Amino acid sequence: MKVGILVNPRHRRTSRVHTHLVEILKRGQIPYRSTTTTRTWPGAEQSSRLIDWGADVVVVLGGDGTLRAIAPVLADAKVPVLIVPTGTANVLSRHMGIRSAEHALLLAESFLESDPVSHQDVAVNEADCYTAEGHRREHFLSLAGVGGDARAVGGRTRLPAPFNQGIVGYAYGAGRALFAPLTNARINAAEFDGDTKTRVWSVMASKTARPAGPIPVFDHAEVTAEEFEFLAVELATTTPRDRLGEWARIGWDCLNRHPGANPAMHYWRGREAAISLDAPAPVQLDGDSIGDCSGLDLRAGTTSLTLLAPN
């Protein structure tokens, strides 16, 4: 077996985890090759080179953004992936039951020693993002959103480094985004029997239950499901005081596991949706801010990335 290692070096703990992984491979006399991502080359090119080298499995030391970058390449090559979560949110790995980087290293040892481990096939989904300059196609695995949730992702960049890369940055961005302006959106999905225009804080598609930490937002979302769980957050308030009260009620309903009972939380399930906006709004895919778009088409993928998971 040959093991490729893809390292996102943005977080300081990644170096320590990489050292531990290399020790495991050397102990088992397993050939390996490491490569790192950069801001310009986030992982697709490096993954192709690991495939050309002959990697039978690729271990990714990074977070959701790194997985998003490498997913189309490794899905097409049918090379399985082990996530060692060293990013900030690590939404997908947490949903799969990988609790920490240390837990992932134990899973790696089991796999390399030919012990049985589970596999999960996760669809590589598509997003067409429309701007004044045209449109571009992106891919994502677990979460997409336009509006307030994407403002939360982008808002952390207002903080000075290194705070904007960690939990502090996400918390700061989320706090600002709670009071973001509402957006007029037209949602075209089969479940709506045609176009529906509404005023939203955000529209999201998810395959993970807890994209924002411990609070369950998408109770019926699964990474291996063929459909997304969609959510349009249709807030009714605009002043900070009233908005805070509305969010408090939403948070309470989410904590009590019935967010759909809140009139602001409009859920549905489906394989695709087209969202058009009266004015451009920020978009995020798997926690990566990809800029402002006036339209966003989301489709469940037809190719899958095989991920190693705990039994």
N, C-alpha and C positions, 0 to 999 in steps of 0.2 A: 504493500500500500504506500502511496505517495500522498503527502499532506501539504496542501497549499495554505498559507497563512496570510490573510489580508488585515492590515493594521491601520486603524484610524488613530493617529498619534495626538489628537487634540486634548485628550484627558490624561493627566499625569499618571494615574494608576495603570494605564494601558501598558507601559513599559514593564512594570512589575508582573503583570499577568502574562505578558508575552514571554518573559524569562521563565516563569513557571511552566508554561506550555512547552517551551523548547526543552526543558529538563525532562518532561514526560516523554517526549519524542526521542530524545537521545537515549534515555533509559531503555526504551523498547527498540532501539536501533532502526527507527522509522525515518526514511528520507523525507525531508521537508524543504520548503522554500518560502521565505517571507518577503512581502512587499508592502509598502505603505501608500496610503492615499494622500492626496494633496487637495488644496482648494480648487485647483484647475482640473485635476484628474481624480474625481471622487471615488473611483473604484472599478468602473466598467472595463477600462483598458487593462488594468492590472489583473482583473479576473480572467480576461482573454489570454493573457500571458501565462497565468497559472494553468489554464486548460491546455495550452500548447505544450507546456512543460510535462503534462501528463498527470496532473493532480486528480486523485480519486475522490477526494473530499476537500472542501475548503472551509477553514475555520476563520470566522469573521470576528475580529476584536473591534467592536464599535457599537453603534446604536441603530435606531430605525432609519436614519438618513443614509447610513452606509449600506444597509440592506436594500434600500430602495434603489441605490445606484447600481448594485451588482446583480439584482434579481433577474432582469431580462436575459443577461448573458449566461448565467449559471442555470437558469430554467431551460433555455434552449439547448444547453450542453448536457442537461440531465445529470449534473454533478451535485450531490447532496451538500448541505451547508450546516455547520454547527455554529450557533450564535454564542459568543462569549460577551455578555452585555457590559460594555464599558462606556456607553453613551450616557446621556442625561436622563431621559425618560424611559427608554427601553420598553416601550409599550408592548410590542409584539412578543418579545421573549418572556415578559411577565405573564402575558395571557397564555402562553404555552406551558407555563409552570417552571420556567428557569428562573430561580429566585435571585441569583447573584452570579458574578463572574466565577466565584469559587465553586458554586454548584455546577456551572457549566464545565469547569475543568474536571470535576469528578465524572461528569457525563462523557467527556472526551476520553478519559482513561478507560471507562467501561467499553466505549465503542472501539478504541484501539486494541483492547485486549479481547475483542470479539465477543464480549458479553452482549446479550440482547438489549437493544434500545428501540424506542418507538420512532416512527417517521410520520410527519404531517406534511401533506401536500397543500401549499398555500398559493392561491391564484395570484398571478401577476396582473393586476388590474390596470385599466387605461383611463387617462384623463386628457381630454382635448381642451386646451385653454385658449380662449379667444381674446385678442386685444385689437387695438386700432391698426397694428402692423400686420395682422393676420392671425394664424393660430399655430400652436405647436403641440405635439403629443408628448405626454409624460407617462410614467408608470408609478404605481404605488401598491403597497401590500395591505395595510390595515386601516388607514384613515385618510379621508380627504375632507376639506371644508372650505367654504367661502364666507367671508364676512367676519363676525366677531371672533370666532375661534382662531382664524388666521391672523387677526390683529394681535391676539395674545401671543402667538408665536413670534411675530415680527416686532412686537413691542419691547422684547428683551434687549434688542440691539441699541436701545437708548441708553443702557447702562454702560459704564466703562468696563473694559476687559480687566480682570478675567470674570467679573460677576455675570456678564451677559451670556456665558456659556453654561452656567449651572442652574440648579433649582431656583436660586435667587432670581436669576434672569427670567425664568418662566413665570415665577410668582408675580414679579413686577409687571410683566407683560399682561398676564391674566387679570391682574387688578385694574389696570388701565382699560382693558378691553371690555370689562363688565359694563362700562358706561359709554361704549361706542355707539355712534348713531345707527339707526335702523336703515335698512336698504329695501327698496322695492324690487322684488324678484318674481319672475314667472317660472314656475316649476312644471316641466312637461314629463310626466311619468304615467305609465299605463294604469297605475293604481289610483290616479286622480281622474280617470275618464277624460283626459284631455288637459289643456293648459289650465293652470291655476295661478293667479297672481296674488301675492301676499306681501306683507311688510315684515321683514325678518331681521333678527340679530345675526343669525347664521344658518346655513344649511350644511349638514354633514352627512357623510356616508361612512359607516364603520363596520369592521369585522372583528373588533375587540370590545369587550364589555366596559373596560375602564380606561378610556384614553386620557383621562385627566387626574390620575392618581387613584386613591382607594375608593372613590365614590362611583358606584355603578350607574352608568348613564345609558348604556345599550345592553339591556338585560338579555336580549335574544341574539346578540352578535356572536359569531364563531369564525375563526380564521380559516377553517376548512369548508365553510358553507359556500354554496353557489350564489347566494344572494347577499346583498348588503342589508344592514338595518339603517334606514335613513332617518334623519331628524331635522325638522325645521323648527327653530326656536323663534316663535312669534311673540315678541314682547309687546306690551301695550303701553309702557311708560317711557317718558323721556327725561324727566328731572332726576337728578342724582338720588334724592331721598326716596322717591317712589320706585326707582329702578332697584335700589338696594333692597327694599322690601320685597319686590318681585323675585329677585334672586334668592333671598332668604327662603321664600316659599318653595321655589324650585329645588333648592338644596335640601330642604326638609323632605320633600317628596322623593328625591333620589335616595336619600339615606334610608327611607322607609320602604324602598324597593317598589315604588309605584309611580315613577316619573310620568308615565303616560296619563295619569289622572290629572296632571296640571294642564290647564287650558293653553299654556304657552308652549307646551312640548307636543309637537305634531309628529308622530312616528308612522313609518310604513316600511314595507320590505319590498325589494325588487332587485333586478339585475342591472338596471340602468336608469339614469335620469338626466335630463337636460335642464340647466339652470341659466336663465338669461337675466341680466340686471339692468336697471335704468341708468346706473352709473358704475364705473369700474370699482371693484372691491378686491382686497387682498385674498389670495388663495394659499392654502397650505396642503402639502401632501406628505404624509408620514412625519409630520413635524417640521418639514422644510418649507420655509417661505419661498414661493416661486414668483412673487410679484402680483400686480393688480390685473384682473381680467374682467371683461364685461360679460363673459359667458363661460360656462364650465359644463362639459359633457362627461359623465362618469359611466363606465361600463365594467362589469365583472369580467375578469380575464378568462381566457381559454387555455393558457399555458400555466403550469404550476412550478413553483420552487419547492424542492424537497428539503425539509428542515428536520434535523435530529432533535428529539424531544425526550424528556424523562418518561419512563413507563408509568 
